[in-house]
Amino acid sequence: MIPTHYYLILSAVLFGLGVIAFIFRRNIITIFMSIELMLNAVNLAFVAFSQAWNRLDGQVFVLFVIVVAAAEAAVGLGIIILIQRNRQSLNVERVDLLKL
Amino acid sequence: MPILDNLWIIPLLPLLGSAINGLLGAKWPNKIVNYVAIGSTGLSFACAIEAVREFSQLSPEQIPFVKQFFTWIAAGTFRAGFDLQVDQLTVVMLLVVTGVGWLIHIYSLGYMAHEGGYYRFFSYLNLFMFFMLILVLAANYALLFVGWEGVGLCSYLLIGFYFLRKSATDAGKKAFIVNRIGDFGFMLGMFLLFKTFGTLDFVPLFAKAAPMPADAMGQYGALTVTCLLLFVGATGKSAQLPLYVWLPDAMEGPTPVSALIHAATMVTAGVYVVARSHVLFMRAPSAMLVVAIIGCATALFAATIGLVQTDIKKVLAYSTVSQLGYMFLACGVGAFSAGVFHLMTHAFFKALLFLAAGSVIHAMGGEQDMLKMGGLSKKIKWTYLTMLTATLAIAGFPPLAGFFSKDSILLNAFQSENGGRVLYAIGLFTALLTSFYMFRLIFLTFFGKQNYDEHHVHVHESPKTMLVPLTILAVLSIVGGWLAAPAFWGQPDYFARFLEPVFAQGSTGEAGAAEAAAHALETPLAIVAVLTATLGLGIAYWLYIRKPEKPGELARSMKGPYATLLNKYYVDELYAAVVVKPLLWLSTKVLWQTVDVQMIDGAVNGVAHGALGVGDNVRQAQSGNTRSYAVWVIIGAIVVIAIIFFWPSKPAAIGMVR
């Protein structure tokens, strides 16, 4: 059996990649994908703990996270399409109208 | 007793007139304003007469007649009500105020006919009547103070009536501010009265004070201090030394105002208060002495200034100050009824003098300098005759009003124990000066060669509305004094007899023996007084009719004294240097430019600038760049996790994580 900390290390690496991509990429779709990556890294950690402790709580959380991720994808992609339509660009640095 | 039971109606009528004219009169033609103003004061006068008739039917036990209408202030044991009171003193004041006031209202119809702000003038004038009536009818010091302040307000408004003229608004402010000083003393006096006696209502207060002997609370005790403080208020309102400076400047107001407020009624309020408080004053001989000395000094001081003034109204203003000094002299020597008697006769002849002077000014098209008049006696004959009557009255020629009242004061001063002879001598000398400067006014104005250009000034007699009040006042100036005439043939003096119930309460039980001696002195003193007045007339005649070049020579030969008098002893300059300038400096340099601008504004602006600076810096964080926000979120998350895991004392939050 694969020891739990292998999963956790993988999870941490995936999460770190997600964070780095989130910060440094400029394309909104890439950023969006990096968010998904972070969510799934967390899912992996949940499942690993679930198996390690032999409890179902972690798996329940995973289901919740998947649901939230799906909802987020629906809304987020909609926003992305609107941004593309309005600005003919997906560069996140040009979405800064919040600044006065 | 329909009116006595509804006394409030007497002051309320003018208030109503004032409100109607003030609120609605702006668009009305003068005629309607007239009806309202004259009607309300006339009705008030009629009510006052009816009230006096009803009052005369009261039995002595019912006097003073006090009527309580409602409680105005109640706090702890203190109660000040809207209570009105009628006794003999009130009757005199009531008739003088409403009667003379009404006549002056009628006169104003003619005088103000061509002025702007017609409705405003009458609204203020009616408001003044209201406050003055409150003042004389009040049954306690608190309500009296309401009237006291109210007349001060109206005085301010009316002095500054021609508000486009800076000198007028300045004079108004001066009057108001100088009066504040006096009013401060008056208020302190009231507080001390309440502390000492526990009430401000006249009847119980005087009942408590009456059994006390003189100097009951020590020579410099509470009573003396109270009286002096009340007198400080009186010096402000009645223009006595050292607070008289506002009255001459108050002549900036329209002439009817000078007649009504600054000669006949308001300025006598101080005398009224002293007479009203006679019970207290009689028990504070030191305060009485101060009153007598201040009154006497003011009488002389103002008369000397009056000698050289060339503005016709200024002469009358200083004359008023001087005559008010006489009234205080009378009060100070304990002759309150003589003081009030002079108050009444003075109201007649001084109002007449001012109104006649107004008629002269009217005829001259606004000219007030006597040196630019001359020879008017034939052109405005009726004005001349009435003014001559008033002059004879104020100079003290028998049988006119001023003779009796002034004689009564001088007699009482002569007999008083407080250095009476000196006071008498000064009073007599002042009478000489009075006679001189009044006839100087007459000769300069009505006789001699005419000093104006006939092509520019169209001299004309005033309309009937002005002449009728003049005539009535002239008659009053003649007969007004006869009330006291019987004293000369040993009969009771009607006026003093009438006021006796009021002033008897004040006596400390020493009079009586002096009474007999008084009658023996009456005639010799009167002869001396008449001779003095004649001497004044003679000097004025010699200087201004026989040798018209002489006054100029005299002025040149006595340059120093003349300049001093002409500049009113430099009192205004002195006050400016000692009080006004330092105060202005303190206000501008310290309070305004340092405390306000630098400290208070500085603190407020500093806080604002600080907030602005902080905001400017913090706002850099809100770049609008999504990724920078993300970095902040991550840094925050890292910090939180670090705290949870590495905080040495293990905060409680960890329990939730496990």
Interface residues (C-beta under 8 A of the other chain):
Chain A: V19 F22 I23 F24 V92 E93 V95 D96 L97 L98 K99
Chain B: Q622 S623 G624 N625 T626 R627 A630 V631 I634
